[in-house]
Amino acid sequence: MKQYFLIIVLVFMSLCLASCHNDVENYMVETSITLNSADATQIDRVQATATFTNLNTKQVISSTNFYGNKLTEKVLRGAYQISIDGIIRYTDKNNEVKVRSFRSKTDFVSLVNSKEQSIEMQPIFID
């Protein structure tokens, strides 16, 4: 009887230990936003604020980390509204350097993949 009890205890302990695994789910997604314009041959600099609004939780994340015409940000997976307001410096098709105010907005972007997601947005010039 003691042997059966010992075997049952050992089996139970091995099942408990086997069920304790580190299954880590990544809830964050890295997204990159690229600003492109039909008026520009080259975008030199973007000085703007990008606002990510999570449509489920209403959490708002702002970022100004543009490098050239690209912004990379890590956000929680979900559905977002993205808006960008700022100033852009670019070279147009006549090789003239222009500095203009702009806005850009998208009402729905699904950021759910665990891989980096790229979004291309068009600036709307407001001057």
C-alpha positions as CSV (number, residue, x, y, z in Angstrom):
1,M,0.0,0.0,0.0
2,K,2.9,2.4,0.8
3,Q,4.4,1.7,-2.6
4,Y,1.2,2.7,-4.4
5,F,0.9,5.8,-2.3
6,L,4.5,6.7,-3.1
7,I,4.0,6.1,-6.8
8,I,0.8,8.3,-6.8
9,V,2.7,11.1,-5.0
10,L,5.6,10.9,-7.4
11,V,3.3,11.0,-10.5
12,F,1.3,13.9,-9.0
13,M,4.5,15.9,-8.3
14,S,5.9,15.2,-11.8
15,L,2.6,16.4,-13.3
16,C,2.7,19.6,-11.2
17,L,6.3,20.4,-12.1
18,A,5.6,19.7,-15.8
19,S,2.7,22.1,-15.8
20,C,4.9,25.0,-14.5
21,H,6.4,26.4,-17.7
22,N,7.3,29.9,-18.7
23,D,5.0,30.6,-21.6
24,V,5.6,34.3,-22.2
25,E,3.3,36.1,-24.6
26,N,4.5,39.3,-26.0
27,Y,1.8,41.9,-25.7
28,M,3.8,44.7,-27.4
29,V,4.3,45.4,-31.1
30,E,6.9,47.6,-32.7
31,T,5.4,49.8,-35.3
32,S,7.1,52.1,-37.8
33,I,5.4,55.0,-39.5
34,T,6.9,56.4,-42.7
35,L,5.8,59.8,-44.0
36,N,5.8,60.0,-47.8
37,S,4.6,62.8,-50.1
38,A,3.9,62.9,-53.8
39,D,5.3,66.5,-53.7
40,A,8.6,65.5,-52.2
41,T,11.6,63.8,-53.9
42,Q,13.4,63.6,-50.5
43,I,12.1,64.3,-47.0
44,D,15.0,65.7,-44.9
45,R,13.4,66.2,-41.5
46,V,10.2,65.8,-39.7
47,Q,9.6,67.7,-36.4
48,A,6.2,66.4,-35.3
49,T,4.2,64.7,-32.6
50,A,2.6,61.4,-33.3
51,T,-0.4,60.5,-31.1
52,F,-1.5,56.8,-30.8
53,T,-4.9,56.4,-29.3
54,N,-5.9,52.9,-28.4
55,L,-9.5,52.5,-29.5
56,N,-10.2,49.8,-26.9
57,T,-8.6,51.3,-23.7
58,K,-8.6,54.9,-24.8
59,Q,-4.9,55.1,-23.7
60,V,-3.0,57.8,-25.5
61,I,0.8,57.5,-26.3
62,S,2.6,60.5,-27.8
63,S,6.0,60.3,-29.5
64,T,8.4,62.8,-31.2
65,N,11.1,60.3,-32.1
66,F,11.3,60.9,-35.9
67,Y,14.5,60.0,-37.6
68,G,14.3,61.5,-41.1
69,N,10.7,60.7,-42.2
70,K,10.4,57.5,-40.1
71,L,9.1,57.0,-36.5
72,T,9.5,53.8,-34.6
73,E,7.4,53.2,-31.5
74,K,6.5,50.2,-29.3
75,V,2.9,50.0,-28.3
76,L,0.4,47.5,-26.8
77,R,-1.3,45.3,-29.4
78,G,-4.7,46.5,-30.5
79,A,-6.7,48.9,-32.7
80,Y,-5.4,52.5,-32.9
81,Q,-6.2,55.9,-34.3
82,I,-3.0,57.7,-35.3
83,S,-2.6,61.4,-35.8
84,I,0.6,63.4,-36.6
85,D,0.9,67.2,-36.4
86,G,4.1,69.1,-37.1
87,I,6.6,70.6,-39.6
88,I,8.3,68.9,-42.5
89,R,11.3,69.9,-44.5
90,Y,11.6,68.4,-47.9
91,T,13.0,68.9,-51.4
92,D,10.3,69.2,-54.0
93,K,10.5,68.1,-57.7
94,N,12.0,71.5,-58.7
95,N,14.9,70.9,-56.2
96,E,13.6,73.7,-53.9
97,V,13.8,73.1,-50.2
98,K,10.5,73.8,-48.5
99,V,9.4,73.9,-44.9
100,R,5.7,73.4,-44.3
101,S,3.2,72.6,-41.6
102,F,1.3,69.4,-42.0
103,R,-1.2,66.9,-40.5
104,S,-1.8,63.3,-41.1
105,K,-4.4,61.0,-39.6
106,T,-5.7,57.5,-39.8
107,D,-8.9,56.5,-38.0
108,F,-8.2,52.7,-37.7
109,V,-5.0,50.7,-37.7
110,S,-4.9,47.2,-36.4
111,L,-1.6,46.5,-34.7
112,V,-1.8,42.9,-33.7
113,N,1.2,41.0,-35.2
114,S,4.1,40.2,-33.0
115,K,6.5,41.3,-35.9
116,E,7.2,44.9,-36.7
117,Q,4.4,46.5,-38.6
118,S,5.0,49.3,-41.1
119,I,2.5,52.1,-41.8
120,E,2.8,54.6,-44.6
121,M,1.0,57.9,-44.1
122,Q,0.6,60.9,-46.3
123,P,1.1,64.4,-45.0
124,I,-1.7,67.0,-45.6
125,F,-0.1,70.4,-45.9
126,I,-2.1,73.1,-43.9
127,D,-0.3,76.2,-45.1
